[in-house]
Amino acid sequence: MSESTARPLGLTCVTDAAWARLHPVAQQSITADMAAGRPNAHLLDVVDARTRGAAELSGVGSPSVGEVVEEVLRWDGASVKVRRYEPIDTDPRAAAPVIAFVHGGNWLLGSLDSADVAMRRLCLATAATVISVDYRLAPEQKFPAALDDVLTAIRAVSDRYPDRRLIVAGDSAGGNLATVAAIASRDAGESLIDHQLLIYPVTTCDLTIGFDMGYEGISLYRDEMQWGQDHYLPDASYADNPLVSPLTADLRGLPPVTMVLAECDPITPQGELYAIALRNAGVAVEERTFDHMFHGFFGLDALIPEASAAMEWIAQSL
């Protein structure tokens, strides 16, 4: 890793020891944002936050894949827009899975474009067909609209590729939607999903157990997480709904899980607690926490070469 920088004084909850564990590229980005007075997403209007997030991702290296196609998937009268990525080697692969991926963004932000680079890298690493799901966002569409869209995509993908393993995947709030879709699919008596790939997933609305204040301000703020909940949920009574907070769900009979966590991510406790609950329910879990990494590192191989280790591990695990 490159040389680290001193901890900004504004990060009051982060100790010098914790800051030293964070990757220097992330240190430099956070320091620059604080010096410039750039407000965090939760201090902005949602539309402004979306615009700023899109601008921040411009210029990130975009690797070539075999084919990229935008299309609309339909199932039982519902439809959802997706972007499909095919590997460069297009020869039939009996073992190559199909990955239905749900992007993150606190249920409010993110898009097919924001996930594009990560999806290309995932496609290349796994030689899988990757289908990125463009679900409806809050606050315009609150729970369960996003979950309904993800279920539509999963059912349509399963119907299209009946002979290939189907992996439902997602990062952050997308990891939340991926795993609750697996729960909803199981409850509907379906056997569509073979595996779950969860990347620093949101698994609870209880921030007293799901947020490590020792990393407050490193990519995420506690108030930012609450901001997402407040916009996503129809009202606070939904916070314990198993299809919002899967840590409260009956997890028996769910597909096996591959889980990626980040050492310097304040919501890593949510993933750790979920892995324990899954194992207690008899679900196979393969979990790894990546040193020096932070919330949002997935797919940033061009900026942080060490991030490629996670992509390689995912490919081996799947």
Contacts in CASP RR format, 6 or more apart in sequence:
PFRMAT RR
TARGET T0000
AUTHOR 0000-0000-0000
METHOD contacts of the structure
MODEL  1
MSESTARPLGLTCVTDAAWARLHPVAQQSITADMAAGRPNAHLLDVVDAR
TRGAAELSGVGSPSVGEVVEEVLRWDGASVKVRRYEPIDTDPRAAAPVIA
FVHGGNWLLGSLDSADVAMRRLCLATAATVISVDYRLAPEQKFPAALDDV
LTAIRAVSDRYPDRRLIVAGDSAGGNLATVAAIASRDAGESLIDHQLLIY
PVTTCDLTIGFDMGYEGISLYRDEMQWGQDHYLPDASYADNPLVSPLTAD
LRGLPPVTMVLAECDPITPQGELYAIALRNAGVAVEERTFDHMFHGFFGL
DALIPEASAAMEWIAQSL
1 23 0 8 1.000
1 24 0 8 1.000
1 292 0 8 1.000
1 306 0 8 1.000
2 24 0 8 1.000
2 25 0 8 1.000
3 24 0 8 1.000
4 19 0 8 1.000
4 20 0 8 1.000
4 22 0 8 1.000
4 24 0 8 1.000
4 27 0 8 1.000
5 24 0 8 1.000
5 27 0 8 1.000
5 28 0 8 1.000
5 31 0 8 1.000
7 14 0 8 1.000
7 16 0 8 1.000
7 19 0 8 1.000
7 27 0 8 1.000
8 30 0 8 1.000
8 31 0 8 1.000
8 34 0 8 1.000
8 35 0 8 1.000
10 34 0 8 1.000
11 19 0 8 1.000
11 30 0 8 1.000
11 34 0 8 1.000
11 216 0 8 1.000
11 217 0 8 1.000
11 218 0 8 1.000
12 216 0 8 1.000
13 213 0 8 1.000
13 214 0 8 1.000
13 215 0 8 1.000
13 216 0 8 1.000
13 217 0 8 1.000
14 214 0 8 1.000
14 215 0 8 1.000
14 216 0 8 1.000
14 217 0 8 1.000
14 218 0 8 1.000
15 214 0 8 1.000
18 214 0 8 1.000
18 215 0 8 1.000
18 264 0 8 1.000
19 27 0 8 1.000
21 263 0 8 1.000
21 264 0 8 1.000
21 291 0 8 1.000
21 292 0 8 1.000
22 218 0 8 1.000
22 264 0 8 1.000
22 292 0 8 1.000
22 294 0 8 1.000
23 264 0 8 1.000
23 292 0 8 1.000
23 293 0 8 1.000
23 294 0 8 1.000
23 297 0 8 1.000
23 304 0 8 1.000
23 306 0 8 1.000
25 303 0 8 1.000
25 304 0 8 1.000
26 218 0 8 1.000
26 219 0 8 1.000
26 264 0 8 1.000
26 294 0 8 1.000
26 297 0 8 1.000
26 304 0 8 1.000
30 217 0 8 1.000
30 218 0 8 1.000
30 219 0 8 1.000
40 217 0 8 1.000
40 221 0 8 1.000
40 224 0 8 1.000
41 49 0 8 1.000
41 52 0 8 1.000
41 53 0 8 1.000
41 106 0 8 1.000
41 109 0 8 1.000
41 224 0 8 1.000
41 227 0 8 1.000
42 49 0 8 1.000
42 221 0 8 1.000
42 223 0 8 1.000
42 224 0 8 1.000
42 226 0 8 1.000
42 227 0 8 1.000
42 228 0 8 1.000
44 52 0 8 1.000
46 108 0 8 1.000
46 109 0 8 1.000
46 139 0 8 1.000
46 231 0 8 1.000
49 108 0 8 1.000
49 109 0 8 1.000
50 108 0 8 1.000
50 109 0 8 1.000
50 110 0 8 1.000
50 111 0 8 1.000
53 109 0 8 1.000
53 110 0 8 1.000
53 114 0 8 1.000
54 111 0 8 1.000
54 113 0 8 1.000
54 114 0 8 1.000
57 113 0 8 1.000
57 114 0 8 1.000
57 117 0 8 1.000
60 117 0 8 1.000
60 300 0 8 1.000
60 302 0 8 1.000
60 303 0 8 1.000
61 117 0 8 1.000
61 302 0 8 1.000
62 116 0 8 1.000
62 117 0 8 1.000
62 120 0 8 1.000
63 117 0 8 1.000
63 120 0 8 1.000
63 121 0 8 1.000
63 124 0 8 1.000
64 88 0 8 1.000
64 120 0 8 1.000
65 85 0 8 1.000
65 86 0 8 1.000
65 87 0 8 1.000
65 88 0 8 1.000
65 120 0 8 1.000
65 123 0 8 1.000
65 124 0 8 1.000
66 85 0 8 1.000
66 86 0 8 1.000
66 87 0 8 1.000
66 88 0 8 1.000
66 90 0 8 1.000
67 84 0 8 1.000
67 85 0 8 1.000
67 86 0 8 1.000
67 90 0 8 1.000
68 83 0 8 1.000
68 84 0 8 1.000
68 85 0 8 1.000
68 86 0 8 1.000
68 120 0 8 1.000
69 83 0 8 1.000
69 84 0 8 1.000
69 86 0 8 1.000
70 81 0 8 1.000
70 82 0 8 1.000
70 83 0 8 1.000
70 84 0 8 1.000
70 112 0 8 1.000
71 81 0 8 1.000
71 82 0 8 1.000
71 84 0 8 1.000
72 79 0 8 1.000
72 80 0 8 1.000
72 81 0 8 1.000
72 82 0 8 1.000
73 79 0 8 1.000
73 80 0 8 1.000
73 81 0 8 1.000
73 82 0 8 1.000
73 131 0 8 1.000
73 152 0 8 1.000
73 153 0 8 1.000
73 156 0 8 1.000
73 157 0 8 1.000
73 160 0 8 1.000
74 152 0 8 1.000
74 156 0 8 1.000
75 152 0 8 1.000
75 155 0 8 1.000
75 156 0 8 1.000
75 159 0 8 1.000
76 152 0 8 1.000
76 155 0 8 1.000
78 148 0 8 1.000
78 149 0 8 1.000
78 152 0 8 1.000
79 152 0 8 1.000
80 133 0 8 1.000
80 134 0 8 1.000
80 135 0 8 1.000
80 149 0 8 1.000
80 150 0 8 1.000
80 152 0 8 1.000
80 153 0 8 1.000
80 156 0 8 1.000
81 112 0 8 1.000
81 134 0 8 1.000
82 112 0 8 1.000
82 131 0 8 1.000
82 132 0 8 1.000
82 133 0 8 1.000
82 134 0 8 1.000
82 153 0 8 1.000
83 112 0 8 1.000
83 116 0 8 1.000
83 119 0 8 1.000
83 131 0 8 1.000
83 132 0 8 1.000
83 134 0 8 1.000
84 129 0 8 1.000
84 130 0 8 1.000
84 131 0 8 1.000
84 132 0 8 1.000
85 119 0 8 1.000
85 120 0 8 1.000
85 122 0 8 1.000
85 123 0 8 1.000
85 129 0 8 1.000
85 130 0 8 1.000
85 131 0 8 1.000
85 132 0 8 1.000
86 123 0 8 1.000
86 129 0 8 1.000
87 96 0 8 1.000
87 123 0 8 1.000
87 124 0 8 1.000
87 126 0 8 1.000
87 127 0 8 1.000
87 128 0 8 1.000
87 129 0 8 1.000
88 124 0 8 1.000
89 127 0 8 1.000
93 127 0 8 1.000
96 126 0 8 1.000
96 127 0 8 1.000
96 128 0 8 1.000
96 129 0 8 1.000
96 164 0 8 1.000
97 126 0 8 1.000
97 128 0 8 1.000
97 129 0 8 1.000
97 164 0 8 1.000
97 165 0 8 1.000
97 166 0 8 1.000
97 167 0 8 1.000
97 194 0 8 1.000
97 195 0 8 1.000
97 318 0 8 1.000
98 128 0 8 1.000
98 129 0 8 1.000
98 130 0 8 1.000
98 131 0 8 1.000
98 157 0 8 1.000
98 161 0 8 1.000
98 164 0 8 1.000
98 165 0 8 1.000
98 166 0 8 1.000
98 167 0 8 1.000
99 122 0 8 1.000
99 126 0 8 1.000
99 128 0 8 1.000
99 129 0 8 1.000
99 130 0 8 1.000
99 131 0 8 1.000
99 167 0 8 1.000
99 168 0 8 1.000
99 169 0 8 1.000
99 197 0 8 1.000
99 318 0 8 1.000
100 131 0 8 1.000
100 133 0 8 1.000
100 150 0 8 1.000
100 153 0 8 1.000
100 154 0 8 1.000
100 157 0 8 1.000
100 166 0 8 1.000
100 167 0 8 1.000
100 168 0 8 1.000
100 169 0 8 1.000
100 178 0 8 1.000
101 115 0 8 1.000
101 119 0 8 1.000
101 122 0 8 1.000
101 130 0 8 1.000
101 131 0 8 1.000
101 132 0 8 1.000
101 133 0 8 1.000
101 169 0 8 1.000
101 170 0 8 1.000
101 178 0 8 1.000
102 133 0 8 1.000
102 135 0 8 1.000
102 150 0 8 1.000
102 168 0 8 1.000
102 169 0 8 1.000
102 170 0 8 1.000
102 174 0 8 1.000
102 175 0 8 1.000
102 177 0 8 1.000
102 178 0 8 1.000
102 181 0 8 1.000
103 110 0 8 1.000
103 111 0 8 1.000
103 112 0 8 1.000
103 114 0 8 1.000
103 115 0 8 1.000
103 132 0 8 1.000
103 133 0 8 1.000
103 170 0 8 1.000
103 171 0 8 1.000
103 174 0 8 1.000
104 110 0 8 1.000
104 115 0 8 1.000
104 170 0 8 1.000
104 171 0 8 1.000
104 172 0 8 1.000
104 173 0 8 1.000
104 174 0 8 1.000
104 175 0 8 1.000
105 114 0 8 1.000
105 172 0 8 1.000
105 173 0 8 1.000
105 174 0 8 1.000
106 172 0 8 1.000
106 173 0 8 1.000
106 224 0 8 1.000
106 225 0 8 1.000
106 227 0 8 1.000
106 228 0 8 1.000
106 232 0 8 1.000
107 137 0 8 1.000
107 138 0 8 1.000
107 143 0 8 1.000
107 146 0 8 1.000
107 173 0 8 1.000
107 176 0 8 1.000
107 177 0 8 1.000
107 228 0 8 1.000
107 231 0 8 1.000
107 232 0 8 1.000
108 137 0 8 1.000
108 138 0 8 1.000
108 139 0 8 1.000
108 227 0 8 1.000
108 228 0 8 1.000
108 231 0 8 1.000
108 232 0 8 1.000
109 137 0 8 1.000
110 137 0 8 1.000
111 134 0 8 1.000
112 132 0 8 1.000
112 134 0 8 1.000
115 132 0 8 1.000
116 132 0 8 1.000
117 299 0 8 1.000
117 300 0 8 1.000
117 302 0 8 1.000
118 171 0 8 1.000
118 298 0 8 1.000
118 299 0 8 1.000
119 130 0 8 1.000
119 132 0 8 1.000
121 299 0 8 1.000
121 301 0 8 1.000
121 311 0 8 1.000
122 128 0 8 1.000
122 130 0 8 1.000
122 169 0 8 1.000
122 299 0 8 1.000
122 311 0 8 1.000
122 314 0 8 1.000
123 129 0 8 1.000
123 130 0 8 1.000
125 311 0 8 1.000
125 312 0 8 1.000
125 314 0 8 1.000
125 315 0 8 1.000
126 314 0 8 1.000
126 315 0 8 1.000
126 318 0 8 1.000
128 167 0 8 1.000
128 318 0 8 1.000
129 161 0 8 1.000
129 164 0 8 1.000
131 153 0 8 1.000
131 157 0 8 1.000
133 149 0 8 1.000
133 150 0 8 1.000
133 153 0 8 1.000
134 149 0 8 1.000
135 145 0 8 1.000
135 146 0 8 1.000
135 149 0 8 1.000
135 150 0 8 1.000
135 153 0 8 1.000
135 177 0 8 1.000
136 145 0 8 1.000
136 146 0 8 1.000
136 149 0 8 1.000
137 146 0 8 1.000
138 145 0 8 1.000
138 146 0 8 1.000
138 228 0 8 1.000
138 231 0 8 1.000
138 232 0 8 1.000
139 231 0 8 1.000
139 232 0 8 1.000
142 231 0 8 1.000
142 232 0 8 1.000
142 233 0 8 1.000
142 234 0 8 1.000
143 232 0 8 1.000
143 233 0 8 1.000
143 234 0 8 1.000
143 238 0 8 1.000
143 241 0 8 1.000
143 243 0 8 1.000
143 244 0 8 1.000
144 243 0 8 1.000
146 177 0 8 1.000
146 232 0 8 1.000
147 177 0 8 1.000
147 180 0 8 1.000
147 181 0 8 1.000
147 184 0 8 1.000
147 243 0 8 1.000
150 168 0 8 1.000
150 177 0 8 1.000
150 178 0 8 1.000
150 181 0 8 1.000
151 181 0 8 1.000
151 184 0 8 1.000
151 185 0 8 1.000
154 166 0 8 1.000
154 168 0 8 1.000
154 181 0 8 1.000
154 185 0 8 1.000
154 192 0 8 1.000
154 193 0 8 1.000
155 190 0 8 1.000
155 192 0 8 1.000
157 166 0 8 1.000
158 166 0 8 1.000
158 192 0 8 1.000
158 193 0 8 1.000
165 194 0 8 1.000
165 195 0 8 1.000
166 192 0 8 1.000
166 193 0 8 1.000
166 194 0 8 1.000
166 195 0 8 1.000
167 193 0 8 1.000
167 194 0 8 1.000
167 195 0 8 1.000
167 196 0 8 1.000
167 197 0 8 1.000
167 318 0 8 1.000
168 178 0 8 1.000
168 179 0 8 1.000
168 181 0 8 1.000
168 182 0 8 1.000
168 193 0 8 1.000
168 195 0 8 1.000
168 196 0 8 1.000
168 197 0 8 1.000
168 255 0 8 1.000
169 175 0 8 1.000
169 178 0 8 1.000
169 196 0 8 1.000
169 197 0 8 1.000
169 198 0 8 1.000
169 199 0 8 1.000
170 177 0 8 1.000
170 178 0 8 1.000
170 197 0 8 1.000
170 198 0 8 1.000
170 199 0 8 1.000
170 201 0 8 1.000
171 199 0 8 1.000
171 200 0 8 1.000
171 201 0 8 1.000
171 296 0 8 1.000
171 298 0 8 1.000
172 199 0 8 1.000
172 200 0 8 1.000
172 201 0 8 1.000
172 202 0 8 1.000
172 267 0 8 1.000
172 295 0 8 1.000
172 296 0 8 1.000
173 202 0 8 1.000
174 201 0 8 1.000
174 202 0 8 1.000
175 198 0 8 1.000
175 199 0 8 1.000
175 201 0 8 1.000
175 202 0 8 1.000
176 201 0 8 1.000
176 202 0 8 1.000
176 203 0 8 1.000
176 244 0 8 1.000
176 246 0 8 1.000
178 196 0 8 1.000
178 197 0 8 1.000
178 198 0 8 1.000
178 201 0 8 1.000
179 196 0 8 1.000
179 198 0 8 1.000
179 201 0 8 1.000
179 203 0 8 1.000
179 246 0 8 1.000
179 254 0 8 1.000
179 257 0 8 1.000
179 274 0 8 1.000
180 242 0 8 1.000
180 243 0 8 1.000
180 244 0 8 1.000
180 246 0 8 1.000
180 249 0 8 1.000
181 193 0 8 1.000
182 193 0 8 1.000
182 196 0 8 1.000
182 254 0 8 1.000
182 255 0 8 1.000
183 242 0 8 1.000
183 243 0 8 1.000
183 246 0 8 1.000
183 249 0 8 1.000
183 251 0 8 1.000
183 254 0 8 1.000
184 243 0 8 1.000
185 192 0 8 1.000
185 193 0 8 1.000
186 253 0 8 1.000
186 254 0 8 1.000
193 255 0 8 1.000
194 255 0 8 1.000
195 255 0 8 1.000
195 256 0 8 1.000
195 257 0 8 1.000
195 258 0 8 1.000
195 318 0 8 1.000
196 254 0 8 1.000
196 255 0 8 1.000
196 256 0 8 1.000
196 257 0 8 1.000
196 258 0 8 1.000
197 257 0 8 1.000
197 258 0 8 1.000
197 260 0 8 1.000
197 314 0 8 1.000
197 318 0 8 1.000
198 257 0 8 1.000
198 258 0 8 1.000
198 259 0 8 1.000
198 260 0 8 1.000
198 271 0 8 1.000
198 274 0 8 1.000
199 259 0 8 1.000
199 260 0 8 1.000
199 298 0 8 1.000
200 260 0 8 1.000
200 261 0 8 1.000
200 262 0 8 1.000
200 265 0 8 1.000
200 267 0 8 1.000
200 268 0 8 1.000
200 270 0 8 1.000
200 271 0 8 1.000
200 295 0 8 1.000
200 296 0 8 1.000
200 298 0 8 1.000
201 259 0 8 1.000
201 270 0 8 1.000
201 271 0 8 1.000
201 274 0 8 1.000
202 225 0 8 1.000
202 267 0 8 1.000
202 270 0 8 1.000
203 245 0 8 1.000
203 246 0 8 1.000
203 247 0 8 1.000
203 270 0 8 1.000
203 271 0 8 1.000
203 273 0 8 1.000
203 274 0 8 1.000
204 210 0 8 1.000
204 245 0 8 1.000
204 246 0 8 1.000
204 247 0 8 1.000
204 248 0 8 1.000
204 270 0 8 1.000
204 273 0 8 1.000
205 229 0 8 1.000
205 233 0 8 1.000
205 239 0 8 1.000
205 240 0 8 1.000
205 244 0 8 1.000
205 245 0 8 1.000
206 239 0 8 1.000
206 245 0 8 1.000
206 247 0 8 1.000
207 222 0 8 1.000
207 225 0 8 1.000
207 226 0 8 1.000
209 269 0 8 1.000
209 273 0 8 1.000
210 267 0 8 1.000
210 269 0 8 1.000
210 270 0 8 1.000
210 273 0 8 1.000
211 222 0 8 1.000
211 225 0 8 1.000
211 266 0 8 1.000
211 267 0 8 1.000
211 269 0 8 1.000
211 270 0 8 1.000
212 266 0 8 1.000
212 267 0 8 1.000
212 268 0 8 1.000
212 269 0 8 1.000
213 222 0 8 1.000
213 266 0 8 1.000
214 266 0 8 1.000
215 264 0 8 1.000
215 265 0 8 1.000
215 266 0 8 1.000
215 268 0 8 1.000
216 222 0 8 1.000
216 266 0 8 1.000
217 266 0 8 1.000
218 264 0 8 1.000
218 265 0 8 1.000
218 266 0 8 1.000
218 294 0 8 1.000
218 295 0 8 1.000
219 265 0 8 1.000
219 266 0 8 1.000
219 294 0 8 1.000
219 295 0 8 1.000
219 296 0 8 1.000
220 265 0 8 1.000
220 266 0 8 1.000
220 267 0 8 1.000
220 295 0 8 1.000
222 266 0 8 1.000
225 267 0 8 1.000
229 239 0 8 1.000
232 244 0 8 1.000
233 239 0 8 1.000
233 244 0 8 1.000
238 244 0 8 1.000
239 245 0 8 1.000
240 248 0 8 1.000
241 248 0 8 1.000
242 248 0 8 1.000
242 249 0 8 1.000
242 250 0 8 1.000
243 249 0 8 1.000
246 274 0 8 1.000
247 270 0 8 1.000
247 273 0 8 1.000
247 274 0 8 1.000
247 277 0 8 1.000
250 281 0 8 1.000
251 277 0 8 1.000
251 278 0 8 1.000
251 280 0 8 1.000
251 281 0 8 1.000
251 282 0 8 1.000
251 283 0 8 1.000
252 281 0 8 1.000
252 282 0 8 1.000
252 283 0 8 1.000
253 281 0 8 1.000
253 282 0 8 1.000
253 283 0 8 1.000
254 278 0 8 1.000
254 281 0 8 1.000
254 283 0 8 1.000
255 283 0 8 1.000
256 283 0 8 1.000
256 284 0 8 1.000
256 285 0 8 1.000
256 286 0 8 1.000
257 275 0 8 1.000
257 278 0 8 1.000
257 283 0 8 1.000
257 284 0 8 1.000
257 285 0 8 1.000
257 286 0 8 1.000
257 287 0 8 1.000
258 285 0 8 1.000
258 286 0 8 1.000
258 287 0 8 1.000
258 314 0 8 1.000
258 317 0 8 1.000
258 318 0 8 1.000
259 271 0 8 1.000
259 274 0 8 1.000
259 275 0 8 1.000
259 285 0 8 1.000
259 286 0 8 1.000
259 287 0 8 1.000
259 288 0 8 1.000
260 288 0 8 1.000
260 290 0 8 1.000
260 298 0 8 1.000
260 310 0 8 1.000
260 313 0 8 1.000
260 314 0 8 1.000
261 268 0 8 1.000
261 271 0 8 1.000
261 272 0 8 1.000
261 287 0 8 1.000
261 288 0 8 1.000
261 289 0 8 1.000
261 290 0 8 1.000
262 268 0 8 1.000
262 289 0 8 1.000
262 290 0 8 1.000
262 293 0 8 1.000
262 294 0 8 1.000
262 295 0 8 1.000
262 296 0 8 1.000
262 297 0 8 1.000
263 289 0 8 1.000
263 290 0 8 1.000
263 291 0 8 1.000
263 292 0 8 1.000
263 293 0 8 1.000
264 292 0 8 1.000
264 293 0 8 1.000
264 294 0 8 1.000
265 293 0 8 1.000
265 294 0 8 1.000
265 295 0 8 1.000
265 296 0 8 1.000
266 295 0 8 1.000
267 295 0 8 1.000
268 289 0 8 1.000
275 285 0 8 1.000
275 287 0 8 1.000
278 285 0 8 1.000
279 285 0 8 1.000
286 317 0 8 1.000
288 310 0 8 1.000
288 313 0 8 1.000
290 297 0 8 1.000
290 306 0 8 1.000
290 307 0 8 1.000
290 309 0 8 1.000
290 310 0 8 1.000
292 306 0 8 1.000
293 304 0 8 1.000
293 306 0 8 1.000
293 307 0 8 1.000
293 310 0 8 1.000
297 304 0 8 1.000
297 307 0 8 1.000
297 310 0 8 1.000
298 307 0 8 1.000
298 310 0 8 1.000
298 311 0 8 1.000
299 307 0 8 1.000
299 310 0 8 1.000
299 311 0 8 1.000
300 307 0 8 1.000
301 307 0 8 1.000
301 308 0 8 1.000
301 311 0 8 1.000
END
